[in-house]
Amino acid sequence: MDVSAPRRQLGLFDATMIVMGGIVGSGIFMNPSVVARDVHTPFLILGTWALGGLLAVLGAFIWAELATRLPGAGGQYLYLREAYHPAVAFLYGWVLLLVTQTGGMAAVAITFARYWREVTGARWSDSAIAAAVLLGLTAVNCFGARAGSNLQSALMLTKMGAIAALVTIGWRVGGGGIHPLPLLDRPVSLGLVGAIGAAAVPIAFAYGGWQTATFVAAEMRDSRRDLSRGLLLGVMGVVALYLSVNLVCRRALGPAGLGSTSAPASAGMRAAVGERGGSRVYNAMARDGLFFRWVGTLSRRTGAPVVAIALQGALATAIACSGTYEQILNFEVSADFIMFGLAAASVFVLRRRKVGDSLPGIYRTPGHPYTTALFVLACVGIVGSDVAAHPAHTAVALLILAAGVPVYLYWSRPKPIPS
């Protein structure tokens, strides 16, 4: 094992595929039905998904600036450390490991398991299939960034092909229709606002993931140019995919059918054609002396942080075996968007301190400070909606976040000097 610098071997295509692959996972294959249980008209369903896409685009703008101002390894961990304090960065890595990244991985794996059973008729449990998938992907990523990126690109192209087939076949032969009226499913009231807020939680989860590309900034050949472009291209591509899939599923299944299915993509295809048819952050924490030093070691052969990857995969497997998709989603979102809001607000701090201003090719967030402030406020609203709708699950995540404070104090205590 070695602690040398990561190898720079990724380009624009890799960055775009990492962004799209980080977003397109469980969200689009599960959450259309979750959203349709809260809001029921085409206007509300597609409107909330469009607003979620706008939020993701704003996030991509902000993270593109952050990535060019601080292009080192660690992504969001680095931004929080430099803008605020190492304690804030540690808390981000803490919840990333125990809640957000591992929870998101678990949710994606459970989605795969549910659809695998739908397609094959396998009688294995969702947990067993999810565990096998997570352990397999963990092994692949231990072979290095190039191996992981190649697999990510292949899987992303496969998912794009499947989504394109769903949209094309569902629209041409799916039947059904989209009736624009009524626009609302209830009078304008606090109840309507609450329903939209509840629908925003799974949508926010579905669009989350663009920021994962910044974790590998230090492994890109030209991170200032390619990472910012990859963020924007990837997010805008996902917005187009998500709106298309929701339109087709809504058209094929109708509001009641979409809200009642647990696998909307396969249900939509059956309606159309019948029954035929993060580990880099823990590495950075270890280098800062805030985590076990052995977690920060890199493989001498592949350059990958294999210990951190294995630790993350093991915890994701444990989460996948402990809850349902909806429970994991609600558990993950609140902590994730607290950190998103803090990271976005760091743009104000870094600009005031002129961090990175002397670097060439700095990307500047369009519409700042208004767009940045809007993103931060949206994060606050999503956290509030999640807490209000699912207090028990969010309480667990927030308690884990709070528990990171004494852990940080322990790790940051003065170390004895060897004699």
N, C-alpha and C positions, 0 to 999 in steps of 0.2 A: 504494500500500500504506500501511497505517496501523497503529499499535500501540495504538489505543484499546481500552477494555474491551469484552469480548464482550457481545452483545445478549441480554437476558433474554427468551426467547420460548417456552420449553418448559414443559409442565405435567405433571400426574399420569399421564395416558394416555401421553404421550411417554416419561416415565421408565419406566413399566411395560413398554412395547414395546421400549425400548432394552435393559432388563434381559433380557427374554425373547429378544429378537433377538440379544443378545450371547452368550447361552447356547446357544439352539437353532440349531446350525449343523451342523458335521460330526458332532458326537458321537452324536446319536440315530440318524442315518442310516448310521453306519459301525460304531460301537463295540459294539453288541450282539453282533456276530459276533466282534470282538476279545476281548471278555470271555468269550464261550462257548468259546473255545479254551483258556482257563485254568481255568475252573470249569464244571461240566457238569450239575448238578442244578438244578431250579427254585428250590429253597430257596437255594442258593448264588448263583445268577444274580440272582434278584430281591432277595435279601438284601443283596448287595453294592451293587446299584443303590439300594436304600432307604437304606443307610448313606451312600452318596455324596450322596443328597438331603438327609439330615440334616446332613452337613458343609456343604452349600451353604446351608442355612437358617441354620446358625450363622454362616457367613460373611456372610450378608445382615444378620443382627442386628449384627454387629461393624461392618460397613461403613456401616450406617445411623447408628450412633453417630459414627463418624469423619466422615461427611459433614455431620452437624449441628454437630459441634465445629469443623470446619475446612471451611466451605462454599465456599471459593474454587476457582478453576480449577486443574486439574492432578491432582485425585483422589489416588491412592496416592502419587504423587510428593510432593505437599504434606504428607501425613501422615508420611512417612519423614523429610522434611527437618525438620519441626518437632519430631518426637519424638527424633530421633537426631542427625544431622549432614548437611550438604549432600552429603557424599561418598556416604552411603548412598542418598540420593535420586537422585544422579547415576547410581549403579550400577543402580538400578531403571530409570531412563530408558534407560540404555545397553543393558540386556538386553531391554527392551521393544522397542526399535528393531531390534536385531539378532537376537533370539531369540523372545521370547514373543508379542508382539502380531503381528509380521510372520509368525512361524511359524504362529500360530493362523489368521490370514487365509489363508495358503497352504494349510493343511489343509482349511479350509472350501471354498476354491475347487477343490481337487482332488476333494473329495467331490461338489461340483456337477458337475464334469466327468465323473466316473465314472457318476453317475446319468443325466446327459444322454446319454452314449453308450449306456447300458442302454435308455433310453426311445426314443431316436431312431434308434439303429443307426449313428450318425455314426462315421466312421473317423478323425477327428482324434485326436491324442494328448491324454492328460489335461493335459499341460503347456500345450499351445496353447490349449485351452479355458479352463483356469484363468487363464492370463495375460490373455486377452481379458476375462474377468469382472472380474479385479482392476483392470485399467486402466479399465474402464467405471465401476466403483463409485468409484474414486478421483476420476474426473472429476465424478461427481455430488456427492460430498462437498465438492468445491471450491466449490460454489455456496452453501455455508453450512449451519449447523446445522439450519435448518428444512427445506431440501431433503433433507439426509441423513436427518433424523428421519422425514419423510414417506415416503421410500423404505423405511426400516427398518420402519416401521409396516405398510406395504403388504406387504412381504416376510414379516413376522412373521405377519400375518393369513393370507397364502397358505400358509405352512408349517403353521400351526395347522389350517387347513382340510384340508391334505393328511394331516396326522397323524390328524385326526378321521376322515377317510375310511378310512385304513388300519386304525384301531382298530375302527371300526364294521363295515366289510365283512369284515375279517379274523376278527373274533369271530363274526359271524353265519353266514358261509358258508365259513370257512377250514378246517373239519374239524380233525382232530388232537385233542389233549387234554393237560392238565397233570396229571402223576402226582406227587403230593407226596413219595412215597417212592421211593428212599432220600433222606434229607436230605443226606448227604455222598457225594462220589464217591470217597473214599479214607479210610483211618483217620485219626484225629486225629494229626497229626504236624507236624514242621517243613515237610515237603513241602506239606501243606495250607495252612499259614500263608503259605508262599511263593507258592502259587498265588493265594490271596486277595489278597496284596499286589500281585502282578503284575496281577490284574484291577482293582485299585484305581487303577492308573495311567491307563488309558483312561477309566475312570469319572470320575476327577478332572478330566481334560481335558474330558470331555463336559459336566460341570457348571460348569466355569470360565467366566467372562465376566460374572458379576453385577457385578463391580467396575467394569466399563467405564462404567456409568451415572454414576459419580462424576466421570469426566473432564469432563462437561458441567455440573457443578453451577453454575458461574458463568453458564451460559446458561439457567437455569431461573428462572421467575417467583417461585417460593417453594421454594427448595431444601431448607430445613429441614423443611418439611411434606411436600412431594411426593416428594422423593428417597427418604426413609426408607420411606414407604408404597409407592412404586414398587418398591423393592428387595424388600420382603417379598412383595408381591403377585406380582411377576414370578417370584421363585424358587419359591414354592409352586405356582404354575401350571405351571412347568417340571417340578417333581417329579412332579406328577400325569400330565403328558404322557409323561414318560420311563418310568414304571412301566407305563403302559397299553401303550405300544409294545412294551416288552420282553415283556410277558405275551402279546400277540398273536403276535409273531414266534416266541416259544418254543412256543406252542401250534400254530402253523401249520407250522413247519419241523422241530420236534424238536431235540434237542441236537446231533446230528451235522450236520443241515442248516444250523442257525444258525451253527455254528462253521466250516463250509466255504465259506459264501458271502462275497463281498466287497461285496455290496450288499443287506443284509438286508431293507430296506423293500420294494424291488421284488421280491425273491425271495418275501417273504411275500405280496405281492399276487398274484403269479403262482400261488402255491400255493392262494390263496383263490378267484381268479376265472379262472385259466388264463392263457394268453398274450394275452388281449384287452387285457387291461388296460394411540483412543490418541494421535493427532496432537496433542491439547491438552497432553500431557505434554512433548513436544519444544518446544512453544511456551513452556511454563513454564521449561524448562531454559535456553532462549535468553534469557528475561527475567532469569534469575539470573546471566547471564554465563558459563554452563557449556556453551554450545554456540554454533554459528555464529549471529550476531545476525540474519542474514537469515532463518533458520528461524523466528524468532519473530514475523515480520511478519504482519499480518492484512490481508485484502483490504478496501479501502475500500468496495467495493460490497456484499459479502456478509458481511463480518465473520469469514470463515473463515480459519484458518491454512493457506493453500493450499500454501505451500512445504513445510511439515511433512507435510501430507496426501500430496503428490506423492512426497516422499522415502520415506514409509512404504509407499506403494503400489508403488514401484519395487523396494524391497527384498523385499516380500512376493512379488512376481512372480518375482524371482530365486530365492527359496527354493522356490517352487512348481515351478520348472523343474529343481530340483537333486535332488529326492528323492521317495520314495514317501510315502503317507499315514502309514504306521506309523513310518517313520524320522523324519518331521517331528514326530509326536506325542511320541515318546520324547525327541527333541531339545529339545522345548519345555517339558515338564512339570516337570523338575527345577528349572530356573531360576525358573519361574513360582511354584512352591510355596515356594521359599526366600523370595521376596519377599512372598508371602502370609503366611507365618509371621511375618516381621518386621513387616509392617503390622498384623497382628492384635495382636502383642505391644505395639505402640505405644499401645494403649488404656491399658495399665498406666501408661505414662510420662505420657500426656496427662492422665489422671485425677489422678495424683500432683501434676502441675504446675498442675492446675485450668484447663487450656487450654479455653476456650469455655464455662466454667461460667456466666459472666454472660450468655450469649446466650439468648434466649427459645427454648423448644421443643426443648431438648436431648433426643435419644433416648438411652436407656440400655440397653445390652445385657442382656437377661434372663439371670439366673443367673451374671453376672460375679462373681467371677473364674474360676469353675469352667468355664463354657462357653467362655470365651476361652482358658483354658489347654488345654482339650480340643482346640480347633481348632488351636492352635499345635502340640501334640503330633501331631495327625493330619497336619499338613503335614510334620513331620519324618519320620513314617513313610512318607508317599508319596514323598518325596525318596529315602529309603533304599531303598525298593522299586524305584524307577526306576533308581537307580545299580546295584543288585544284578542286575537283570534285563537292563539294556541299558547296560553300562559304556562302550562305545565312543561311542554317540550322546550320552550324558549328559556324557562327558568333554569333548566339543567345546563343549557349552553352558557348562559350568563354566569352561573355559579362556577363553571369550569374556567371561564375568562377571569373571574375574580380570584380564583385559586392560583392563578399564575403570578399574582403579586408577591406572596411570600416565597414562591419558588424563585422568582427573579432576585429577591433580596438574598436568598441563600447562595445563588450562583454568583452574584456580583460582590459578595463579601470579599474583603482583602484576603488574598492567598498568602500563606507563609512562604518566605523565600528559602529555597533549599540551601542548607549549609554546605 
